């Protein structure tokens, strides 16, 4: 559990199990560079510009929700990213999210494998969602809850200001997000805090939350995970194409 222990250090790993079992939030402070080995701005730029990566496209966050900037009529790929539009959105201070990012680096892949192994008795499966902004005016979602996902949030770059809410009355199961103008009708503030670069947040399923603002360019690593007994396990092993290629090239 090398990588899981690293992101939780100095807290013992079994304390994460306790918060998981008791459905209790956790905030853990860390060194500024603690998560820099997991993903860099250059890793994200490479993926944004990889025209072959059609399995999951980046989505622009706007008006409390998100939408994909894809060219569905593209003859070669109906998931072709509208890169000029995307760049203009970044310059207009909009944030974006990239799902299915658990293999963006080999280190990230190993961390996610370890999380799945740690909660193996529950047959947990995990993913990575990257939330990114290029300046301190980046935006976010309305207050919302995730279910059945547990969440580990790693503040890799920049700071984010958070609000955690309690529901003041039963929220119907089909309502996942609350518009700003309706927050007082459904929610009361339970906690407000800043996640600084290097901090970790754990949230149990169903926790209403919102990123209120960001400070500077930011990369937040969100790791959703939950039990899926019937799901196949993702193979995140590294394909050593370059070394195999060079070994055989040298042998000629």
C-alpha positions in Angstrom: 0.0 0.0 0.0 2.9 2.3 -0.8 0.9 5.0 -2.6 -2.1 4.9 -0.3 0.1 5.2 2.7 1.9 8.1 1.1 -1.3 10.2 0.5 -2.5 9.5 4.0 0.8 10.1 5.8 1.1 10.7 8.8 -2.4 9.2 9.4 -2.4 5.4 9.6 -4.3 3.7 6.8 -6.7 2.0 9.2 -8.1 5.4 10.2 -9.4 5.8 6.7 -11.2 2.5 7.2 -12.8 3.9 10.4 -14.1 7.0 8.6 -15.3 4.8 5.8 -17.2 2.4 8.2 -18.7 5.3 10.3 -19.5 7.5 7.3 -17.6 10.5 8.8 -15.9 13.3 6.8 -12.2 13.7 7.2 -9.8 16.6 6.4 -6.0 15.9 6.5 -3.4 18.5 6.0 -0.3 17.8 4.0 2.9 19.2 2.4 2.5 21.4 -0.6 4.1 19.0 -3.1 2.5 15.9 -1.6 0.4 15.0 -4.7 2.7 16.3 -7.5 3.9 12.8 -8.4 0.3 11.8 -9.3 -0.4 14.3 -12.1 1.1 17.5 -13.5 -0.2 20.3 -15.7 1.9 18.8 -18.5 0.1 15.4 -18.1 -3.2 17.1 -18.4 -2.2 19.1 -21.4 -0.9 16.0 -23.2 -4.3 14.2 -22.6 -6.3 17.3 -23.7 -4.4 17.3 -27.0 -4.5 13.6 -27.7 -6.9 13.3 -30.5 -7.0 9.5 -30.2 -8.4 9.7 -26.6 -12.1 9.3 -27.3 -13.1 7.1 -24.4 -13.8 10.1 -22.1 -13.8 13.7 -23.1 -13.2 16.8 -20.9 -16.3 18.7 -19.9 -16.6 22.5 -19.3 -18.2 23.6 -16.0 -20.7 26.4 -16.5 -23.9 27.6 -14.8 -23.6 25.1 -12.0 -23.4 22.1 -14.3 -21.1 20.7 -17.0 -21.2 19.9 -20.7 -19.0 18.4 -23.3 -17.4 20.6 -26.0 -17.4 17.9 -28.7 -17.9 17.9 -32.5 -20.4 15.1 -32.9 -20.5 15.5 -36.7 -16.7 14.9 -37.1 -16.3 12.1 -39.7 -13.4 10.4 -38.0 -14.5 10.7 -34.3 -17.8 11.8 -32.9 -16.0 12.6 -29.7 -13.6 15.0 -31.2 -12.9 17.8 -28.7 -13.6 21.4 -29.9 -10.1 22.5 -28.9 -10.5 26.2 -30.0 -13.7 26.5 -28.0 -12.1 24.7 -25.1 -9.2 27.1 -25.0 -11.5 30.1 -25.2 -13.5 28.7 -22.3 -10.3 28.4 -20.2 -9.4 32.0 -21.0 -13.0 33.0 -20.0 -12.2 31.6 -16.5 -14.3 28.4 -16.8 -13.2 25.2 -15.1 -13.3 21.8 -16.6 -13.5 18.1 -15.5 -11.9 15.0 -16.9 -13.4 11.7 -15.8 -11.8 8.3 -16.5 -8.4 9.6 -15.5 -7.2 6.7 -13.3 -4.4 5.9 -15.8 -3.3 9.4 -16.7 0.1 8.5 -15.0 1.5 5.1 -13.9 1.7 6.5 -10.3 -2.0 7.4 -10.3 -2.9 4.0 -11.7 -1.0 2.3 -8.9 -2.7 4.4 -6.2 -6.2 3.6 -7.6 -5.3 -0.1 -7.7 -4.3 0.1 -4.0 -7.5 1.8 -3.0 -9.5 -1.0 -4.7 -7.3 -3.6 -2.9 -7.7 -1.9 0.5 -11.5 -2.0 0.3 -11.3 -5.4 -1.5 -13.8 -7.1 0.9 -16.5 -4.7 -0.4 -15.4 -5.3 -4.0 -14.8 -1.6 -4.5 -14.1 0.0 -7.9 -12.6 3.5 -8.2 -12.1 6.2 -10.8 -10.4 9.6 -11.0 -12.0 12.8 -12.0 -9.7 15.8 -12.5 -11.1 19.3 -11.8 -8.9 22.1 -13.2 -8.9 25.9 -13.5 -6.2 28.2 -14.9 -6.8 31.1 -12.6 -8.5 32.2 -9.4 -11.8 32.8 -11.1 -12.5 29.2 -11.9 -16.0 28.1 -11.2 -17.7 25.0 -9.8 -21.0 23.1 -9.5 -24.1 23.9 -7.4 -24.4 22.3 -4.0 -24.8 18.5 -4.7 -24.4 15.0 -3.4 -22.8 11.9 -4.8 -24.4 8.5 -4.2 -23.4 5.7 -3.8 -19.9 7.0 -4.2 -17.4 7.6 -1.4 -15.0 10.4 -2.4 -11.3 11.1 -1.6 -10.3 14.6 -2.8 -6.6 15.4 -3.2 -5.8 19.1 -3.6 -2.8 18.8 -5.9 -2.3 22.4 -7.0 -3.9 25.7 -5.7 -6.5 26.1 -2.9 -10.3 25.5 -2.9 -12.8 26.9 -0.5 -15.5 24.4 0.5 -18.9 24.2 2.1 -20.4 21.0 3.6 -24.2 20.9 4.2 -26.8 19.1 6.2 -30.2 18.6 4.8 -32.9 20.4 6.9 -35.6 18.1 5.4 -35.7 14.9 3.4 -34.4 15.5 -0.1 -36.1 13.3 -2.7 -33.8 10.6 -4.0 -33.9 11.9 -7.6 -32.6 15.4 -6.5 -28.8 15.3 -6.7 -28.1 19.1 -6.9 -29.7 22.2 -5.3 -29.7 25.5 -7.2 -28.3 28.5 -5.4 -31.7 30.2 -5.0 -33.1 27.0 -3.3 -30.3 26.2 -0.9 -32.0 27.8 2.1 -35.1 25.7 1.5 -33.2 22.4 1.7 -29.8 22.8 3.3 -28.0 24.3 6.3 -24.3 24.9 6.5 -22.5 22.3 8.5 -18.8 23.3 7.8 -16.8 25.7 5.8 -13.1 25.4 5.2 -10.2 25.8 2.8 -8.4 22.9 1.3 -4.9 24.1 0.7 -2.4 22.5 -1.7 -1.4 19.1 -0.3 -4.6 18.6 1.8 -6.9 15.6 1.6 -10.7 15.4 2.1 -12.7 12.2 2.5 -16.5 12.4 2.1 -19.0 9.6 2.6 -21.9 9.0 0.1 -24.8 11.5 0.1 -22.8 14.4 1.6 -24.1 17.7 0.1 -21.1 19.9 -0.7 -19.9 22.7 -2.9 -16.6 24.3 -3.9 -17.3 28.0 -3.3 -14.2 29.5 -4.9 -10.6 28.7 -5.9 -7.4 30.5 -5.2 -5.1 30.6 -8.2 -4.7 27.9 -10.8 -5.8 24.6 -9.4 -5.9 20.8 -10.0 -8.1 18.8 -7.7 -8.0 15.0 -7.9 -11.4 13.5 -7.0 -11.4 9.7 -6.5 -15.0 8.3 -6.4 -15.3 4.6 -5.3 -18.0 2.3 -4.3 -19.0 -1.4 -4.2 -19.8 -3.0 -7.5 -19.6 -6.8 -7.0 -20.6 -7.7 -10.6 -18.2 -5.3 -12.3 -15.0 -6.4 -14.0 -11.7 -5.1 -12.6 -9.9 -2.5 -14.7 -6.5 -3.6 -15.9 -4.2 -0.6 -15.1 -0.9 -2.4 -15.7 1.6 -0.5 -17.7 2.2 -1.4 -21.4 6.0 -1.1 -22.0 5.8 -0.4 -25.7 8.8 1.9 -25.9 11.2 -0.5 -24.1 10.0 -3.5 -26.1 10.4 -1.5 -29.3 13.9 -0.3 -28.4 15.0 -3.7 -27.2 14.1 -5.3 -30.5 15.4 -2.4 -32.5 18.8 -2.7 -30.8 18.8 -6.5 -31.5 18.6 -6.0 -35.2 
